[in-house]
């Protein structure tokens, strides 16, 4: 199952929340640019639903992009 490693990472990060802060996840299509197609999720269920929908589009003959899923950093250090 392609979701097992991702699910483990999401659950581990959610369990290790700093001070009870919400852990958000950003999902970016690999073929996007300028922020097109970016999705934000706050739970494993939302991530799984979005990616499952993308797999279904592919099975129906569509050509959805691959996705990058990473923990959202709300206040990154920009240099």
N, C-alpha and C positions, 0 to 999 in steps of 0.2 A: 504494500500500500504506500503510495508516494507521500501520504500525509503524516506518517508516523513520526518521523524525525522533526517535522515542523510542529506537530502537536506537542511533542515532548518539550521543545524549546519554548513554545508559548506558555505552556503550563508551568514550567520552571520559572520563567521570568515573572509570570503573574503571581506566583507564590512568594517571590522574593521582592515584592513591592517595597519601595522606600517610603516609610512613613504613611503607608496606606494610599499613596498616590496611584492614580489609574495608569495602567500600562496600555498604551495604544500601539497599534501596528500599522505600518504604511505598506501598501501593496502597489508596486509600480510595474506597468507593462514594459517588457524589455524592448519593445519597438517604439515606445513613446518618446516625446520630446516636449519641452516647455510645459511640463506638468499635465499633459493630456493623459487621461485615463487613470490618474492616481486615485486610489481609494484608501480610506482610513477605517480601521476596525478596532473595536475595543474588546473583542472576545474571540475565543477559538471558533465558536459557532458561526460568527460572522465571516471569519476568514474561510472556513470550510465551505460555507454556502456560496461565497463568491467564486472560489476556485472550482468547486463542483459545477457551477453554472458554466464556467469557461471550458471545462472538460466536455460537458454536454454539447456545447456549441461545436466543438471539434468533431465529436462523434456524429453530429448532424451534417457534417460536410463543411462547416465553417473553418476559418483559419485564425483562431484567437492567438494572441501572443503568449509567450511564456512570461512568468511573473517573478519579480523579486519581492520577497516579503522580509521586512526587517522591523525591529523595534523602533518606534518613533521617538526621536530625541526632541523634546519640546524647547530646550534652550541650548542649542549646540554652540560650541566655541568656534567662531568663524575667524580665520586669520586672513 
